[in-house]
């Protein structure tokens, strides 16, 4: 019967009803008996054709899962989940599976446990999406043996968990990143897996895209991940509106599912019960069969492919056949090209039509979830500015929400590479359109909330993002000038004018006046924030409760803010001040004239850096909300390089590893880099 799996035992053991050890090319039972092993019958393969396959194997699902057998034992109260066909799916099931029968079903992945997405999608003429390494559940390393994530995987909710998630400064996947198929072998040998596990695998595979799975992932995104993206948005666009928009927007729905699945892969299927009550029974949409054993990375890869495919179709007018290059193309480039094709004359001189505006918000939200790198993001928002056709405009709620997420990714990623940000802080119309008030002297100030639609807390948080972006670009310019001095070349990238003289370039060098202006802007910002930026709880010298009653005190304070926006913003404020303190340019005129004066200046800088480092760690020790913790990894890495005590080092390591354990945010690379620097 076509498609029915065959037994894996050799022909002799099969006829004698003996248990075969399945050793290749000859089983050991035949060898020990001194007879020639007749070999194995070649297994049959078929391509998963989506709904037809689900209908074919529906009886097995009903028999195994509705009766509450061993496949779902130990999960009392958990409902049966129907693996019904996904009617909305625009492409058929993409993964070729080999099914074999041995008193039940089991799945053999070939090549063994191949986790590169391009090898998972074996339907002919389908694109090759980007490679997502599968993480070994025991070692925490991917299939190529590298630790999960990098330091730069610690900037955005998407990239810090796995696609690159290298937070950019995440790197796009290139052809060189594609896996060596021979090395992609699962740590679990297929022959040692029992029937229950193998049936769970195929059941999980068939659940991809089902109503229950999509609902489960959307709810997980709404409750856990969306608040990370709404850090400086009191209107909660990603938590409230994006899940509703996903009902009618395929690319948004699959983007949400991809990010939620990836985060579940990072935490091995565990879900936080914070706020859900201690004894309440979970809702149907909060549970998933055998969540800890599900290959969430594979599901994330599948959903990423579906989201990128739909995004390509929707931004191409619906007439373009999805190609391999289109799926691998940056979502930012896809949307940017779509915006550039739209003629301003079709929109009018005063406003953008509601249909286009809604689609622009949805596509921006999708790429905020899918993005691997920020190349092209500035030109994308420039296109949106041109389409508004007005001198003084403010972006819509959805566009603003995406903009500020890109802004945070931008300056945190650029800081560690000492490169200029993609979003230029000197482009004042862009930042004003994003909702902050910047006067003609290029100074940020707070305004009445009703005039721009942002709360005072959001204005302060977003205004600080603009200031930190200015600091990062100041550091980038300083680096360029230093390199020019070392090499004896003209700092053309600093002067910005081709052929400019060395004297002209020297005038644009980031000098002490520029540094003082930035320091003054930070101080002015701090003095103008509302009272909600004061902590509601602060213990200056908390006692280490893990030690006896006479134990010592912790080296950091413990600080807690009632608003997550304020907690995160104050951490980033101290981070920006530290970056300025450590990068003050020398000034031959006003610099201290004696060695003692210079030494005194160094001591003052060290004292302030230590104070601000303690504040960053103190907020982290207060165990703030999840949306604060996921963005503090680069900050803890930065301050960790400024502190010297062994006790301080251990606390920072514990804080970093706690973020990864609780939230799935990659931190191990940051820990290893810090430990390496401390041991020098």
C-alpha positions as CSV (number, residue, x, y, z in Angstrom):
1,X,0.0,0.0,0.0
2,X,1.7,3.2,-1.1
3,X,2.9,5.4,1.7
4,X,2.6,2.8,4.5
5,X,5.9,2.6,6.4
6,X,7.8,-0.7,6.5
7,X,9.5,-2.5,9.3
8,X,13.2,-1.6,9.9
9,X,14.3,-5.2,10.9
10,X,16.3,-7.3,8.6
11,X,14.4,-9.9,6.6
12,X,15.5,-12.9,8.6
13,X,14.6,-11.3,12.0
14,X,11.3,-10.2,10.6
15,X,10.4,-13.7,9.5
16,X,11.5,-15.2,12.8
17,X,9.8,-12.5,14.8
18,X,13.0,-11.7,16.5
19,X,14.1,-8.3,17.8
20,X,16.7,-7.0,15.3
21,X,19.5,-4.6,16.4
22,X,19.3,-3.0,12.9
23,X,23.1,-2.8,12.6
24,X,24.2,-1.9,9.1
25,X,25.1,-3.6,6.7
26,X,24.4,-6.8,8.6
27,X,22.6,-7.2,12.0
28,X,24.6,-8.7,14.9
29,X,21.9,-11.4,15.6
30,X,22.5,-13.0,12.1
31,X,26.3,-12.6,12.5
32,X,26.3,-14.4,15.9
33,X,24.1,-17.2,14.5
34,X,26.7,-17.7,11.7
35,X,24.2,-17.1,8.9
36,X,24.3,-14.5,6.2
37,X,22.1,-11.5,7.0
38,X,19.7,-11.1,4.0
39,X,19.7,-7.3,4.5
40,X,17.0,-4.7,4.9
41,X,14.1,-3.7,2.7
42,X,14.5,-0.2,1.4
43,X,12.1,2.1,3.1
44,X,9.5,3.9,1.2
45,X,9.4,7.7,1.1
46,X,6.7,10.2,0.2
47,X,6.5,13.9,0.1
48,X,4.2,15.5,2.8
49,X,1.4,17.0,0.7
50,X,-0.2,18.9,3.6
51,X,-3.9,18.2,4.1
52,X,-3.8,14.9,2.3
53,X,-1.2,13.5,4.6
54,X,-3.0,14.8,7.7
55,X,-6.2,13.1,6.5
56,X,-4.3,9.9,5.8
57,X,-2.9,9.7,9.3
58,X,-5.8,11.2,11.2
59,X,-6.9,7.7,12.5
60,X,-3.5,7.2,14.1
61,X,-3.8,10.5,15.8
62,X,-7.2,9.8,17.1
63,X,-6.3,6.4,18.4
64,X,-3.2,7.5,20.2
65,X,-4.1,10.9,21.5
66,X,-7.8,10.9,22.2
67,X,-7.7,7.8,24.3
68,X,-5.1,9.3,26.7
69,X,-2.4,6.7,26.1
70,X,1.2,6.9,26.9
71,X,1.8,9.5,24.2
72,X,0.1,12.1,26.4
73,X,0.4,10.5,29.8
74,X,1.4,12.8,32.6
75,X,-0.3,15.8,31.2
76,X,-3.6,15.6,33.1
77,X,-6.3,17.9,32.1
78,X,-4.7,18.6,28.7
79,X,-7.2,18.6,25.8
80,X,-6.8,16.6,22.6
81,X,-5.5,18.8,19.9
82,X,-6.8,18.1,16.4
83,X,-4.3,18.1,13.7
84,X,-6.8,19.4,11.2
85,X,-5.6,20.8,7.8
86,X,-4.5,24.4,7.8
87,X,-6.9,26.1,5.4
88,X,-5.1,29.4,5.3
89,X,-1.7,28.1,4.4
90,X,-0.6,29.4,1.0
91,X,2.1,26.9,0.5
92,X,2.0,23.1,1.0
93,X,3.9,21.3,3.7
94,X,7.5,21.9,3.0
95,X,9.3,19.1,4.8
96,X,10.0,15.6,3.4
97,X,9.5,13.0,6.1
98,X,10.3,9.3,6.1
99,X,7.9,7.2,8.0
100,X,8.6,3.7,9.1
101,X,6.6,1.2,11.0
102,X,7.6,-0.9,14.0
103,X,4.5,-1.7,16.0
104,X,3.6,1.9,15.5
105,X,5.0,5.0,13.9
106,X,8.5,6.4,14.0
107,X,10.2,9.2,12.0
108,X,13.7,9.1,10.6
109,X,15.1,12.4,9.6
110,X,17.6,12.2,6.8
111,X,20.3,13.3,6.7
112,X,20.1,12.6,10.4
113,X,18.3,15.4,12.3
114,X,19.2,17.9,9.5
115,X,18.4,21.3,10.9
116,X,19.3,23.5,8.0
117,X,16.1,25.0,6.8
118,X,17.0,24.5,3.2
119,X,17.3,20.8,3.7
120,X,14.0,20.6,5.6
121,X,12.1,22.0,2.6
122,X,12.4,19.2,0.1
123,X,9.4,20.0,-2.1
124,X,10.8,20.7,-5.5
125,X,11.0,24.3,-6.7
126,X,10.6,25.7,-3.2
127,X,13.0,28.4,-1.9
128,X,15.9,27.7,0.5
129,X,15.3,29.8,3.6
130,X,18.0,30.8,6.1
131,X,19.8,28.2,8.1
132,X,18.7,27.9,11.7
133,X,21.1,25.6,13.7
134,X,19.4,23.2,16.1
135,X,20.6,23.5,19.6
136,X,21.6,20.4,21.5
137,X,19.3,20.1,24.4
138,X,22.1,19.0,26.7
139,X,25.2,20.9,25.7
140,X,23.5,24.1,24.7
141,X,25.6,24.2,21.4
142,X,24.2,24.3,17.9
143,X,24.8,21.5,15.4
144,X,28.0,23.1,14.3
145,X,29.4,23.0,17.8
146,X,29.4,26.8,18.5
147,X,27.8,28.3,21.6
148,X,24.3,29.6,21.2
149,X,24.3,33.2,20.3
150,X,26.9,35.9,20.5
151,X,27.1,39.1,22.4
152,X,25.6,40.9,19.5
153,X,22.8,38.4,19.7
154,X,21.7,40.4,22.7
155,X,20.1,43.4,21.2
156,X,16.7,42.6,19.7
157,X,14.0,40.2,20.7
158,X,14.2,38.4,17.4
159,X,17.9,38.1,16.8
160,X,19.0,37.5,20.4
161,X,17.2,34.2,20.4
162,X,18.4,32.6,17.3
163,X,17.9,33.4,13.6
164,X,21.2,35.1,13.5
165,X,19.8,36.5,16.3
166,X,22.9,38.1,16.3
167,X,21.7,41.3,17.0
168,X,23.6,43.0,14.2
169,X,25.1,44.0,14.7
170,X,23.7,40.8,13.5
171,X,25.0,39.2,10.4
172,X,22.8,38.1,7.6
173,X,23.2,34.5,6.6
174,X,25.3,33.9,3.6
175,X,26.0,30.9,1.5
176,X,29.1,30.3,3.6
177,X,26.8,29.9,6.6
178,X,25.0,26.9,5.1
179,X,25.7,23.7,7.0
180,X,27.8,20.7,6.3
181,X,25.1,18.1,6.0
182,X,27.4,15.3,7.1
183,X,28.0,17.0,10.5
184,X,24.3,17.7,11.2
185,X,23.7,14.6,13.3
186,X,21.4,14.7,16.3
187,X,22.9,13.9,19.7
188,X,20.1,11.3,20.0
189,X,20.6,8.3,17.8
190,X,17.4,7.5,16.1
191,X,17.8,3.8,16.8
192,X,17.8,4.5,20.5
193,X,14.6,6.5,20.6
194,X,11.5,4.7,21.8
195,X,8.2,4.5,20.0
196,X,6.6,7.0,22.2
197,X,9.1,9.7,21.4
198,X,9.1,8.9,17.7
199,X,5.3,9.2,17.6
200,X,5.4,12.5,19.4
201,X,7.8,13.8,16.7
202,X,5.5,13.0,13.9
203,X,2.5,14.3,15.8
204,X,4.3,17.5,16.4
205,X,5.3,17.8,12.8
206,X,1.7,17.3,11.7
207,X,0.5,20.0,14.2
208,X,2.5,22.7,12.4
209,X,0.1,25.4,11.3
210,X,-3.0,23.9,13.0
211,X,-5.5,26.1,14.7
212,X,-4.4,25.1,18.2
213,X,-0.7,25.5,17.5
214,X,-1.1,29.0,16.0
215,X,-3.4,30.0,18.8
216,X,-0.9,28.7,21.4
217,X,2.0,30.6,19.8
218,X,0.0,33.8,19.4
219,X,-1.0,33.8,23.0
220,X,2.6,33.1,24.1
221,X,3.8,36.0,22.0
222,X,1.1,38.3,23.4
223,X,1.8,37.4,27.1
224,X,5.6,37.0,27.0
225,X,7.3,38.6,24.0
226,X,5.1,41.5,23.0
227,X,5.9,43.5,26.2
228,X,9.5,43.5,25.2
229,X,8.6,45.3,22.0
230,X,6.3,47.8,23.9
231,X,9.0,49.0,26.2
232,X,8.4,52.6,25.3
233,X,4.9,52.5,24.0
234,X,2.1,53.1,26.6
235,X,-0.4,52.3,23.8
236,X,0.9,48.7,23.6
237,X,0.8,48.3,19.8
238,X,2.6,44.9,19.8
239,X,0.7,43.5,22.8
240,X,-2.8,44.7,21.8
241,X,-3.1,45.5,18.1
242,X,-0.5,43.3,16.4
243,X,-2.2,40.0,17.5
244,X,-5.5,41.3,16.3
245,X,-4.0,42.5,13.0
246,X,-2.6,39.0,12.6
247,X,-6.0,37.5,12.1
248,X,-6.2,39.0,8.6
249,X,-2.4,39.4,7.9
250,X,-0.6,36.2,7.1
251,X,2.9,37.5,7.2
252,X,2.2,39.0,10.6
253,X,0.7,35.8,11.9
254,X,3.6,33.7,10.8
255,X,6.1,36.2,12.0
256,X,4.6,36.0,15.5
257,X,4.5,32.2,15.4
258,X,8.2,32.1,14.2
259,X,9.4,34.4,17.0
260,X,7.3,32.7,19.7
261,X,8.5,29.2,18.6
262,X,12.1,30.3,18.6
263,X,11.8,31.7,22.1
264,X,10.2,28.4,23.3
265,X,13.1,26.6,21.8
266,X,15.5,28.7,23.8
267,X,13.6,27.9,27.1
268,X,13.0,24.2,26.0
269,X,9.2,24.7,25.9
270,X,8.9,26.0,29.5
271,X,6.3,28.8,30.0
272,X,6.4,31.4,32.8
273,X,3.4,31.4,35.1
274,X,4.0,34.9,36.4
275,X,0.7,36.6,37.0
276,X,-1.3,33.5,36.2
277,X,-2.1,32.5,39.8
278,X,-0.6,29.7,41.8
279,X,-3.3,27.1,41.5
280,X,-5.4,28.1,38.5
281,X,-5.9,25.6,35.7
282,X,-4.3,26.6,32.4
283,X,-6.5,27.5,29.5
284,X,-6.5,25.3,26.4
285,X,-4.6,27.9,24.4
286,X,-1.9,27.9,27.1
287,X,-1.0,24.2,26.8
288,X,0.8,22.2,24.2
289,X,1.4,18.4,24.1
290,X,4.9,17.4,25.2
291,X,6.2,21.0,24.8
292,X,9.6,20.1,26.3
293,X,10.2,17.5,23.5
294,X,9.0,19.6,20.6
295,X,11.6,20.8,18.0
296,X,10.6,24.4,18.3
297,X,13.5,25.5,16.2
298,X,12.2,23.5,13.3
299,X,8.8,25.1,13.7
300,X,10.3,28.5,13.9
301,X,12.1,27.9,10.7
302,X,9.0,26.7,9.0
303,X,7.0,29.8,10.1
304,X,9.8,32.1,9.2
305,X,9.7,30.7,5.7
306,X,5.9,31.2,5.5
307,X,6.1,34.7,6.8
308,X,8.9,35.7,4.4
309,X,7.0,34.2,1.5
310,X,3.8,36.0,2.3
311,X,5.7,39.3,2.8
312,X,7.3,38.9,-0.6
313,X,3.9,38.2,-2.2
314,X,2.1,41.1,-0.5
315,X,4.7,43.6,-1.3
316,X,4.9,42.5,-4.9
317,X,1.3,43.0,-5.8
318,X,0.5,39.2,-5.4
319,X,1.8,38.3,-8.9
320,X,5.4,37.3,-8.1
321,X,6.3,33.7,-7.7
322,X,8.3,33.2,-4.6
323,X,11.9,32.5,-5.4
324,X,14.9,31.4,-3.4
325,X,16.5,34.8,-3.5
326,X,13.3,36.5,-2.4
327,X,13.0,34.4,0.8
328,X,16.6,35.0,1.6
329,X,16.3,38.7,0.9
330,X,16.1,41.0,3.9
331,X,12.5,41.8,4.9
332,X,13.7,45.5,5.2
333,X,14.7,45.4,1.6
334,X,11.4,43.9,0.5
335,X,9.3,46.5,2.2
336,X,11.7,49.4,1.3
337,X,11.3,48.5,-2.4
338,X,7.5,48.3,-2.0
339,X,7.4,51.8,-0.5
340,X,9.7,53.2,-3.2
341,X,7.3,52.0,-5.9
342,X,4.4,54.0,-4.4
343,X,4.1,57.3,-6.1
344,X,3.5,60.3,-3.7
345,X,1.0,61.7,-6.2
346,X,-1.3,58.8,-5.6
347,X,-1.6,59.6,-1.9
348,X,-2.4,63.3,-2.0
349,X,-0.8,66.3,-0.4
350,X,-2.2,66.1,3.2
351,X,-2.5,62.5,4.3
352,X,-2.0,58.8,3.6
353,X,-5.1,56.7,2.9
354,X,-6.1,54.4,5.7
355,X,-5.7,51.2,3.7
356,X,-2.1,51.9,2.8
357,X,-1.3,53.1,6.3
358,X,-2.7,50.0,7.9
359,X,-0.6,47.8,5.5
360,X,2.5,49.9,6.2
361,X,2.0,49.4,9.9
362,X,1.5,45.6,9.5
363,X,4.5,45.1,7.3
364,X,6.8,47.2,9.6
365,X,5.6,45.1,12.5
366,X,6.4,41.9,10.6
367,X,9.9,43.0,9.8
368,X,10.5,44.1,13.4
369,X,9.9,40.5,14.3
370,X,11.8,38.9,11.4
371,X,14.7,41.3,10.8
372,X,18.2,39.9,10.9
373,X,20.1,43.2,10.2
374,X,19.2,46.9,9.9
375,X,20.8,47.6,6.5
376,X,18.4,49.8,4.6
377,X,16.2,50.8,7.6
378,X,17.0,54.5,7.3
379,X,16.0,54.7,3.6
380,X,12.8,52.7,4.5
381,X,11.7,55.4,7.0
382,X,12.8,58.1,4.6
383,X,10.4,56.7,2.1
384,X,7.6,56.9,4.6
385,X,8.5,60.5,5.3
386,X,8.3,61.4,1.6
387,X,4.9,59.7,1.3
388,X,3.4,62.0,4.0
389,X,4.0,65.0,1.8
390,X,4.0,67.5,4.7
391,X,6.6,69.6,6.4
392,X,5.5,68.8,9.9
393,X,4.1,65.2,10.4
394,X,4.0,62.5,13.0
395,X,4.1,58.9,12.2
396,X,1.1,56.7,13.1
397,X,1.1,54.7,16.3
398,X,2.1,51.4,14.6
399,X,5.0,53.0,12.6
400,X,6.3,54.8,15.7
401,X,6.2,51.6,17.7
402,X,8.3,49.8,15.1
403,X,10.7,52.8,14.7
404,X,11.7,52.8,18.4
405,X,12.3,49.1,18.4
406,X,14.7,49.5,15.5
407,X,16.3,52.5,17.2
408,X,17.2,50.5,20.3
409,X,18.6,47.7,18.2
410,X,20.5,50.2,16.2
411,X,22.5,52.0,18.9
412,X,23.2,49.0,21.0
413,X,24.5,47.0,18.1
414,X,26.5,50.0,16.8
415,X,28.1,50.7,20.2
416,X,30.0,47.4,20.3
417,X,31.4,47.8,16.8
418,X,32.1,51.6,17.2
419,X,30.2,52.1,13.9
420,X,27.7,54.8,13.0
421,X,24.0,54.0,13.5
422,X,21.8,53.3,10.6
423,X,19.3,55.8,11.8
424,X,21.0,59.2,11.5
425,X,20.3,61.3,14.7
426,X,21.0,64.4,12.6
427,X,18.0,63.7,10.5
428,X,15.7,65.7,12.7
429,X,12.5,65.5,10.6
430,X,12.7,61.7,10.9
431,X,13.0,61.7,14.7
432,X,10.3,64.4,15.1
433,X,8.0,62.3,13.0
434,X,8.7,59.4,15.4
435,X,7.2,61.5,18.1
436,X,9.9,63.4,20.1
437,X,10.3,67.2,20.2
438,X,13.6,68.6,19.0
439,X,14.0,72.3,18.7
440,X,15.9,74.2,16.1
441,X,19.0,74.2,18.2
442,X,18.9,70.4,18.0
443,X,18.0,70.0,21.7
444,X,15.4,67.5,23.0
445,X,12.7,68.7,25.4
446,X,9.4,67.4,26.8
447,X,6.1,68.7,25.6
448,X,2.4,68.3,26.5
449,X,1.5,64.6,25.9
450,X,-1.7,65.5,24.0
451,X,0.1,67.4,21.2
452,X,2.1,64.4,20.0
453,X,0.2,61.4,21.4
454,X,3.1,60.1,23.6
455,X,3.1,59.9,27.4
456,X,5.8,61.8,29.3
457,X,7.5,58.5,30.1
458,X,7.5,57.4,26.4
459,X,8.9,60.8,25.4
460,X,11.7,60.6,27.9
461,X,12.6,57.0,27.0
462,X,12.6,57.8,23.2
463,X,14.4,61.0,23.7
464,X,17.1,59.2,25.5
465,X,17.4,56.7,22.6
466,X,18.1,59.7,20.3
467,X,20.7,61.0,22.7
468,X,22.5,57.6,23.0
469,X,22.5,57.4,19.2
470,X,24.3,60.7,19.2
471,X,26.8,59.4,21.7
472,X,27.4,56.2,19.6
473,X,28.0,58.3,16.5
474,X,30.4,60.5,18.5
475,X,32.4,57.4,19.4
476,X,32.4,56.2,15.8
477,X,33.7,59.5,14.6
478,X,36.4,59.4,17.3
479,X,37.4,56.0,16.2
480,X,37.7,57.1,12.6
481,X,39.9,60.0,13.5
482,X,42.1,57.8,15.7
483,X,42.6,55.4,12.8
484,X,43.4,58.2,10.5
485,X,46.0,59.5,12.9
486,X,47.6,56.1,13.3
487,X,47.8,55.5,9.6
488,X,48.7,59.0,8.7
489,X,45.8,59.2,6.2
490,X,43.2,62.0,5.9
491,X,40.1,61.2,7.9
492,X,37.8,61.6,4.9
493,X,35.0,59.7,6.5
494,X,35.1,62.3,9.3
495,X,35.1,65.4,7.1
496,X,32.3,64.0,4.9
497,X,33.7,66.2,2.1
498,X,35.6,64.5,-0.7
499,X,39.0,66.0,-1.1
500,X,38.8,68.1,2.1
501,X,42.1,69.3,3.5
502,X,43.5,67.9,6.7
503,X,42.9,71.3,8.4
504,X,39.2,71.2,7.4
505,X,39.0,67.6,8.7
506,X,40.6,68.6,12.0
507,X,37.8,71.1,12.6
508,X,35.2,68.3,12.5
509,X,37.1,66.1,14.9
510,X,34.9,65.1,17.8
511,X,36.5,67.6,20.2
512,X,35.9,68.5,23.8
513,X,33.2,71.0,22.9
514,X,31.1,68.3,21.3
515,X,31.7,66.1,24.3
516,X,30.6,68.8,26.7
517,X,27.5,69.5,24.7
518,X,26.5,65.9,24.8
519,X,27.2,65.7,28.6
520,X,25.1,68.8,29.1
521,X,22.2,67.3,27.0
522,X,22.2,64.2,29.2
523,X,22.1,66.3,32.4
524,X,19.3,68.4,31.0
525,X,17.4,65.3,30.1
526,X,17.8,63.9,33.6
527,X,16.6,67.1,35.2
528,X,13.5,67.2,33.0
529,X,12.1,63.6,33.4
530,X,8.8,63.2,35.4
531,X,8.8,61.8,39.0
532,X,7.9,58.3,37.7
533,X,11.6,58.0,37.0
534,X,12.4,57.8,40.7
535,X,12.6,54.3,42.1
536,X,9.8,53.3,44.5
537,X,12.0,50.8,46.3
538,X,15.7,51.1,47.0
539,X,18.0,49.3,49.5
540,X,21.4,50.8,49.5
541,X,23.2,47.9,51.2
542,X,21.2,44.8,50.8
543,X,22.3,41.7,52.7
544,X,23.2,38.6,50.9
545,X,20.5,36.2,52.1
546,X,22.2,33.2,50.7
547,X,24.8,33.5,53.5
548,X,24.4,33.1,57.3
549,X,22.9,36.0,59.3
550,X,26.3,37.5,59.9
551,X,27.1,37.3,56.2
552,X,28.3,40.3,54.2
553,X,26.4,42.8,52.2
554,X,26.0,42.8,48.4
555,X,28.3,45.2,46.6
556,X,25.4,46.8,44.7
557,X,22.2,48.5,45.8
558,X,18.9,46.9,44.9
559,X,16.6,49.3,43.0
560,X,13.0,48.8,41.7
561,X,10.9,51.0,39.5
562,X,7.1,50.7,39.2
563,X,7.2,51.3,35.5
564,X,9.3,49.0,33.2
565,X,9.9,51.9,30.8
566,X,11.5,54.0,33.6
567,X,13.7,51.2,34.9
568,X,15.1,50.4,31.4
569,X,15.5,54.0,30.5
570,X,17.5,54.8,33.7
571,X,19.8,51.8,32.9
572,X,20.4,53.1,29.4
573,X,20.9,56.7,30.8
574,X,23.8,55.5,33.0
575,X,25.1,53.4,30.2
576,X,25.3,56.5,27.9
577,X,27.0,58.5,30.6
578,X,29.6,55.8,31.1
579,X,30.3,55.7,27.4
580,X,30.9,59.5,27.4
581,X,33.1,59.4,30.5
582,X,35.4,56.7,29.0
583,X,35.7,58.5,25.7
584,X,36.5,62.2,26.5
585,X,38.8,63.6,23.9
586,X,42.0,65.2,25.0
587,X,42.1,69.0,25.0
588,X,45.5,70.6,24.9
589,X,44.2,74.0,26.1
590,X,41.9,73.1,29.1
591,X,43.5,69.8,30.1
592,X,45.2,69.6,33.5
593,X,48.8,70.9,33.3
594,X,50.5,68.7,35.9
595,X,50.8,65.0,36.5
596,X,48.9,65.3,39.8
597,X,46.0,67.1,38.1
598,X,45.8,64.4,35.5
599,X,45.8,61.7,38.1
600,X,43.1,63.5,40.0
601,X,41.1,63.7,36.8
602,X,41.4,60.0,36.3
603,X,40.3,59.3,39.9
604,X,37.2,61.4,39.4
605,X,36.3,59.6,36.2
606,X,36.9,56.2,37.9
607,X,34.6,57.2,40.8
608,X,31.8,58.3,38.5
609,X,32.1,55.2,36.3
610,X,31.9,53.0,39.3
611,X,28.8,54.8,40.6
612,X,27.0,54.5,37.4
613,X,28.0,50.9,36.9
614,X,26.6,50.2,40.4
615,X,23.3,51.8,39.4
616,X,23.0,49.6,36.3
617,X,23.6,46.5,38.3
618,X,21.3,47.7,41.1
619,X,18.4,48.0,38.7
620,X,19.2,44.5,37.4
621,X,19.4,43.1,41.0
622,X,15.9,44.5,41.6
623,X,14.7,41.8,39.2
624,X,12.7,44.2,36.9
625,X,10.1,43.2,34.4
626,X,11.0,41.0,31.5
627,X,11.1,43.8,29.0
628,X,13.8,45.5,31.1
629,X,15.9,42.3,31.5
630,X,16.1,41.4,27.8
631,X,17.6,44.8,26.9
632,X,20.1,45.0,29.8
633,X,22.5,42.2,28.5
634,X,24.7,44.6,26.5
635,X,24.7,47.0,29.4
636,X,25.8,44.4,31.9
637,X,28.5,43.4,29.5
638,X,29.7,47.0,29.3
639,X,29.8,47.7,33.0
640,X,31.3,44.3,33.7
641,X,34.4,45.5,32.0
642,X,34.6,48.5,34.4
643,X,34.3,46.6,37.7
644,X,37.2,44.8,39.4
645,X,35.9,42.9,42.4
646,X,35.5,39.1,42.2
647,X,32.1,39.4,44.0
648,X,30.9,42.0,41.5
649,X,32.0,39.7,38.6
650,X,30.1,36.8,40.0
651,X,26.9,38.8,40.4
652,X,27.1,40.0,36.8
653,X,27.6,36.5,35.6
654,X,24.6,35.3,37.7
655,X,22.4,38.2,36.3
656,X,23.4,37.4,32.7
657,X,22.8,33.6,33.1
658,X,19.5,34.3,34.8
659,X,18.3,36.2,31.8
660,X,19.0,33.3,29.5
661,X,17.5,30.7,31.9
662,X,14.3,32.7,32.5
663,X,13.7,34.3,29.1
664,X,15.8,32.4,26.5
665,X,17.9,35.5,25.7
666,X,21.4,34.5,24.6
667,X,24.0,35.5,27.2
668,X,26.6,32.8,27.4
669,X,28.9,34.4,24.8
670,X,28.8,37.6,26.8
671,X,29.7,35.7,30.0
672,X,32.6,33.9,28.3
673,X,34.0,37.2,26.9
674,X,33.8,38.9,30.3
675,X,35.5,36.0,32.0
676,X,38.2,36.1,29.4
677,X,38.8,39.8,29.9
678,X,38.8,39.4,33.7
679,X,41.4,36.7,33.6
680,X,43.9,38.8,31.7
